[in-house]
C-alpha cells in the first residue's frame, strides 16, 4: 500500500492508483454517502473525473445535495486517505474496485455491488463457487452442530462458505471450514482492522490464511448496528445460495435471505423444533418456497440443477453455447458475455464496454429474437435453447 500513499498526485492520466485514492476520498467525504458516491462515478465515468469535474458541472446535477457539493468544492482530504491506507498497511490489507479483473463475478452481478472492497487474505477466495450459511447469534447446540456439518460438508464439494463472522451460526460455519482446511469468506459490518466480535480475533487470523475477511466499510469504521443489514447484501451477493440455520422472524438472516431473492440466488433453510422460536425464520422461509435442507446433498443437488456448475466457467460464462447467425456485431459481443444465469444490466454494460443506454436497446432486439429473457430488477439472461 505504500505506493498508494506516495504516488504523485499531479498525474493527469487516470490510473488504478489514483482511482483507488479518489474512491477512498469520496467515501470519506462528508455528505457523500454510498448512493451519491455511485451516482457521481456513473455521471463522470470514474472517481478521479468526479473530483476533477469542477463546480459548474457538479451544480448541473439536480440530485446532488448541498453538503455533497460543499465537500467536492473543498477537495479530497488526502491526509485522511493516507491515514486510512496506513491502517490498511498495518493489517496487510488490500483494496479492490468494481471493474477490477479479480472483482468477483457473482458479486458484480447484483444491482448495488460495492464500488470498493477492503480485504485481508486471498482475493481469489471471493471468486470461488460459494454458499452462505447464516443464522442466529444465540444459536442452540443443535444449530451449531448443523452449521458445522453443512460447512465442512460443503468444503468436501469444493465450495467456499460465506458468512458474517457474528457469534453463533456464523462463527460455527467459519470455524468448521477452517478446521477442515477449507476456504471461507467473512463479510464484516465494520472496518477489517477491527476484530468484531472480539472473541473471534483468532478466528479472523485463521480465515485469512486460506480465505478472506472483507468489508466495504473503510478501516476504522466501528461495528454500528446500521452497518450490518447493508453488509448482508454482500454475503448473499458472493454466494449462489443462502442457507438459513435457526433465526427468528425479525433476524438479520432473513434480511440476507430477502437480498438473495432480489439477486436471483437460491434460498434454503434448515427446519428445527416447532417448540423453538429460533425455528420461526427457517420454517417461514420454507412455507414461502425455500428449499428444505436436511443435509449437504440437498444444497449441492439443488445448485447443480439450477446454476449448473458443470457447464459454467469460473467467470460465469456459459461453455459450449453456439452463437446464433442472426446477430449484429454488438449483439454478438453481448451474447458472448451473457449466461443462462441472470446478470444486472449495469454488469453487462461493464463487461461489454458499452453504455447502459446502448445495451438496453440491444437487449430488447435480442429479446425479440427469443435469445434473451428480461427479469425483474433489470436482470437479463440467455434463454437456454436446449429447453425450448
C-alpha positions in Angstrom: 0.0 0.0 0.0 3.0 2.3 0.3 2.9 3.0 -3.4 -0.7 4.3 -3.0 0.4 6.8 -0.4 3.3 8.2 -2.2 2.0 8.3 -5.7 2.5 11.7 -7.3 -0.9 13.5 -7.4 -0.2 15.8 -10.3 -0.6 13.0 -12.8 -3.4 13.7 -15.4 -3.7 10.2 -16.7 -6.2 8.2 -14.7 -4.5 5.0 -13.4 -5.6 2.5 -10.9 -3.6 4.0 -8.0 -5.2 7.4 -8.4 -8.7 5.9 -8.9 -8.3 4.0 -5.7 -7.3 7.1 -3.8 -10.1 9.1 -5.4 -12.7 6.4 -4.4 -11.5 6.5 -0.9 -11.6 10.3 -0.8 -15.2 10.2 -2.0 -16.1 7.5 0.6 -14.6 9.6 3.4 -16.1 13.0 2.3 -18.9 14.5 4.5 -22.3 14.5 2.8 -21.4 11.8 0.2 -23.0 8.5 1.1 -22.9 5.2 -0.7 -25.7 6.2 -3.2 -24.2 9.6 -4.0 -20.7 8.0 -4.4 -22.1 5.6 -7.0 -24.1 8.3 -8.9 -21.0 10.6 -9.1 -18.9 7.8 -10.6 -21.7 6.9 -13.0 -22.1 10.6 -14.0 -18.4 11.3 -14.7 -17.1 7.8 -15.6 -14.6 7.5 -12.7 -14.0 8.7 -9.2 -10.9 10.7 -10.4 -13.0 12.5 -13.0 -15.8 13.1 -10.5 -13.3 15.1 -8.3 -11.9 16.9 -11.3 -15.2 17.9 -12.9 -15.5 21.3 -11.2 -18.2 23.4 -9.6 -20.1 24.2 -12.8 -20.6 20.5 -13.7 -21.4 19.5 -10.1 -24.2 22.1 -9.8 -25.7 20.8 -13.0 -26.6 17.6 -11.2 -30.0 18.2 -9.7 -29.8 15.3 -7.4 -26.5 16.4 -5.8 -27.3 18.0 -2.4 -25.6 21.0 -0.9 -23.4 19.1 1.7 -22.0 16.9 -1.1 -21.3 20.0 -3.3 -19.5 21.6 -0.3 -17.3 18.5 0.2 -16.4 18.4 -3.5 -15.6 22.1 -3.5 -13.3 21.6 -0.5 -11.4 18.9 -2.5 -10.1 15.5 -1.5 -8.7 15.2 2.0 -5.5 13.3 1.1 -4.3 13.3 4.7 -7.3 11.2 5.7 -6.8 8.9 2.7 -3.2 8.4 3.8 -4.2 7.7 7.4 -6.7 5.0 6.1 -4.0 3.4 3.9 -1.7 3.3 6.9 -4.3 1.4 8.8 -4.7 -0.9 5.9 -1.0 -1.5 5.8 -0.9 -2.4 9.4 -3.2 -5.4 8.8 -1.6 -6.3 5.5 -4.8 -5.4 3.7 -5.8 -4.7 0.1 -8.3 -2.7 -1.9 -10.5 -4.0 -4.7 -12.6 -1.8 -7.1 -15.6 -2.8 -9.1 -14.4 -3.3 -12.6 -11.1 -4.8 -11.5 -10.3 -8.1 -13.3 -10.4 -10.0 -10.0 -13.6 -8.5 -8.8 -15.9 -11.4 -8.0 -18.3 -12.3 -10.9 -21.3 -13.1 -8.7 -21.0 -10.0 -6.6 -20.6 -7.8 -9.6 -24.0 -9.0 -10.9 -26.0 -7.5 -8.0 -27.7 -4.2 -8.6 -25.9 -2.4 -5.8 -22.5 -4.0 -6.0 -20.0 -2.2 -3.7 -17.7 0.1 -5.6 -14.8 -0.6 -3.2 -13.9 -3.5 -1.1 -11.3 -3.7 1.7 -9.9 -7.1 2.4 -7.3 -9.3 4.1 -6.3 -12.7 2.8 -6.7 -14.3 -0.5 -8.5 -12.3 -3.2 -9.2 -15.4 -5.3 -11.4 -16.8 -2.4 -14.0 -14.3 -3.5 -14.4 -15.9 -6.9 -15.0 -19.5 -5.8 -18.4 -21.1 -6.0 -19.9 -20.3 -2.7 -22.7 -20.9 -0.3 -23.7 -18.6 2.5 -24.6 -20.1 5.9 -26.3 -17.6 8.3 -28.4 -17.7 11.4 -28.9 -16.8 15.0 -26.3 -15.2 17.2 -27.8 -17.1 20.1 -27.6 -20.5 18.5 -28.6 -23.7 20.2 -26.4 -26.8 20.4 -28.5 -28.2 17.5 -28.0 -25.1 15.4 -24.2 -25.0 15.9 -23.9 -28.7 15.1 -25.9 -28.3 11.9 -23.9 -25.3 10.7 -20.7 -27.2 11.3 -21.9 -30.3 9.5 -23.1 -28.2 6.5 -19.9 -26.1 6.4 -17.5 -29.0 6.5 -19.6 -31.0 4.0 -19.6 -28.1 1.5 -15.9 -27.9 1.7 -15.7 -31.5 0.6 -17.6 -30.4 -2.5 -15.1 -27.6 -3.1 -17.5 -24.8 -2.0 -16.3 -21.7 -0.2 -18.5 -20.9 2.8 -19.5 -17.3 3.2 -20.9 -15.8 6.4 -20.8 -12.7 8.6 -18.4 -13.6 11.5 -21.1 -13.0 14.1 -21.4 -15.2 17.1 -23.5 -18.3 16.9 -24.2 -19.8 13.5 -21.8 -17.6 11.6 -18.9 -18.5 13.9 -19.7 -22.2 13.7 -19.8 -22.1 9.9 -16.4 -20.3 9.6 -14.7 -22.4 12.3 -15.8 -25.7 10.7 -14.4 -24.6 7.4 -11.1 -23.6 9.0 -10.9 -26.9 10.9 -11.1 -29.0 7.7 -8.6 -26.8 5.9 -11.3 -25.3 3.7 -11.9 -21.8 2.3 -14.3 -19.4 3.9 -15.0 -15.7 3.5 -16.2 -13.4 6.3 -18.0 -10.2 5.5 -17.9 -7.8 8.4 -20.1 -4.8 9.3 -17.1 -2.7 10.4 -13.5 -2.0 9.3 -11.4 -5.1 8.6 -8.8 -3.7 11.1 -11.4 -4.0 14.0 -11.8 -7.5 15.4 -15.5 -7.9 16.0 -16.7 -9.7 17.9 -13.5 -9.6 19.9 -13.7 -13.2 20.7 -13.3 -14.0 17.0 -9.9 -12.2 16.6 -8.0 -15.5 16.4 -10.6 -17.0 14.0 -10.2 -14.0 11.7 -6.4 -14.7 11.5 -7.2 -18.3 10.7 -9.7 -17.3 8.0 -7.2 -15.1 6.1 -4.7 -17.9 5.8 -6.7 -19.6 3.1 -9.8 -17.4 2.7 -10.6 -13.7 3.2 -12.1 -11.2 5.6 -13.7 -8.3 3.6 -15.8 -5.2 4.1 -17.0 -2.2 2.1 -16.6 0.0 5.2 -13.2 1.7 5.4 -10.7 0.7 8.1 -11.5 2.3 11.4 -15.3 2.0 10.9 -16.9 0.9 14.2 -19.4 -2.0 14.3 -22.6 0.1 14.3 -25.9 -1.6 14.1 -26.9 0.1 10.9 -23.9 -1.4 9.0 -25.0 -5.0 9.3 -28.1 -5.0 7.1 -26.0 -3.2 4.5 -23.3 -5.8 4.6 -25.8 -8.6 4.3 -26.3 -7.9 0.6 -22.6 -8.7 0.1 -22.9 -12.1 1.9 -25.7 -13.1 -0.5 -24.1 -11.4 -3.5 -20.9 -13.5 -3.2 -22.9 -16.7 -2.9 -25.0 -18.8 -5.2 -27.2 -19.9 -2.3 -28.1 -18.7 1.2 -28.8 -21.3 3.8 -30.6 -20.1 7.0 -30.0 -22.2 10.1 -32.0 -21.0 13.2 -33.4 -17.5 13.0 -36.3 -15.5 14.4 -38.7 -13.8 12.1 -37.0 -10.4 12.7 -33.5 -11.8 12.4 -30.9 -10.2 10.1 -30.6 -13.6 8.5 -34.0 -13.1 6.9 -32.7 -9.8 5.5 -29.9 -11.7 3.9 -32.5 -14.2 2.5 -34.5 -11.3 1.1 -31.4 -9.9 -0.6 -30.8 -13.3 -2.0 -34.2 -13.4 -3.6 -33.7 -9.9 -5.1 -30.4 -11.0 -6.5 -31.7 -14.2 -8.0 -29.9 -16.5 -5.6 -31.3 -19.8 -4.2 -32.7 -19.5 -0.7 -32.6 -22.6 1.5 -33.5 -23.3 5.2 -32.9 -25.9 7.8 -36.0 -27.0 9.8 -35.9 -27.1 13.6 -38.1 -27.8 16.5 -41.6 -26.3 16.5 -41.1 -25.6 20.1 -38.3 -23.1 19.5 -38.8 -19.5 18.3 -35.4 -19.9 16.6 -37.2 -22.2 14.1 -39.7 -19.5 13.1 -37.5 -17.9 10.5 -36.5 -21.1 8.6 -40.0 -22.5 8.8 -41.5 -19.3 7.4 -39.0 -19.4 4.5 -39.8 -23.0 3.8 -43.5 -22.1 3.7 -42.7 -19.3 1.2 -40.9 -21.9 -1.1 -37.4 -22.0 0.2 -35.6 -25.3 -0.3 -35.8 -27.5 2.8 -32.3 -28.7 3.7 -31.6 -31.9 5.6 -28.0 -32.3 4.6 -25.3 -31.1 2.2 -26.6 -33.3 -0.6 -29.8 -31.1 -0.7 -27.7 -28.0 -1.3 -25.3 -29.5 -3.9 -28.0 -31.2 -5.9 -30.2 -28.0 -6.0 -27.3 -25.9 -7.2 -26.3 -28.5 -9.9 -29.9 -28.3 -11.2 -30.4 -24.5 -11.0 -27.0 -23.0 -11.5 -25.4 -25.8 -13.5 -21.8 -25.7 -12.4 -20.9 -28.5 -14.8 -21.5 -26.1 -17.7 -20.2 -22.8 -16.3 -16.7 -21.5 -16.3 -15.1 -19.7 -13.3 -16.1 -16.3 -14.8 -19.7 -17.4 -15.2 -19.8 -17.5 -18.9 -21.7 -20.4 -20.5 -19.5 -23.1 -22.0 -20.3 -24.6 -25.4 -23.2 -22.3 -26.3 -23.3 -21.8 -30.0 -23.7 -18.2 -31.2 -26.7 -17.6 -33.5 -26.0 -16.5 -37.0 -28.6 -13.7 -37.0 -26.6 -11.4 -34.6 -25.2 -8.0 -35.4 -21.6 -7.3 -34.2 -22.7 -5.6 -31.0 -25.3 -8.2 -30.3 -22.6 -10.9 -30.7 -20.4 -9.1 -28.1 -23.4 -9.1 -25.6 -24.3 -12.7 -26.4 -20.7 -13.9 -25.5 -21.0 -12.1 -22.1 -24.4 -13.4 -21.2 -25.2 -16.6 -19.4 -28.3 -18.7 -18.6 -27.9 -17.2 -15.1 -29.2 -13.6 -14.7 -27.0 -10.6 -14.8 -27.8 -7.0 -14.0 -27.8 -4.6 -17.0 -25.0 -2.5 -15.3 -22.8 -5.5 -15.1 -23.5 -6.5 -18.7 -22.6 -2.9 -19.9 -19.4 -3.0 -17.8 -18.3 -6.4 -19.2 -19.1 -5.4 -22.8 -17.6 -1.9 -22.6 -20.7 -0.2 -23.8 -23.0 2.5 -22.2 -26.1 1.2 -20.4 -28.4 3.1 -22.8 -27.0 1.3 -25.8 -27.0 -2.1 -24.0 -30.7 -1.6 -23.2 -31.7 -1.2 -26.8 -29.6 -4.2 -28.0 -31.1 -6.4 -25.3 -34.6 -5.5 -26.5 -33.6 -6.6 -30.0 -32.3 -9.8 -28.6 -35.5 -10.4 -26.7 -37.4 -10.1 -29.9 -35.2 -12.8 -31.4 -36.1 -15.0 -28.4 -32.4 -15.1 -27.3 -32.7 -13.1 -24.1 -35.2 -13.1 -21.2 -35.7 -9.9 -19.2 -36.3 -10.4 -15.5 -37.4 -8.0 -12.7 -34.8 -5.6 -11.4 -33.1 -5.0 -14.8 -31.7 -8.5 -14.8 -31.2 -10.4 -18.1 -30.2 -13.9 -19.0 -29.8 -16.1 -22.1 -32.7 -18.4 -23.0 -31.5 -21.9 -22.8 -32.2 -23.2 -26.3 -31.9 -26.8 -25.2 -35.1 -26.4 -23.2 -37.0 -24.6 -25.9 
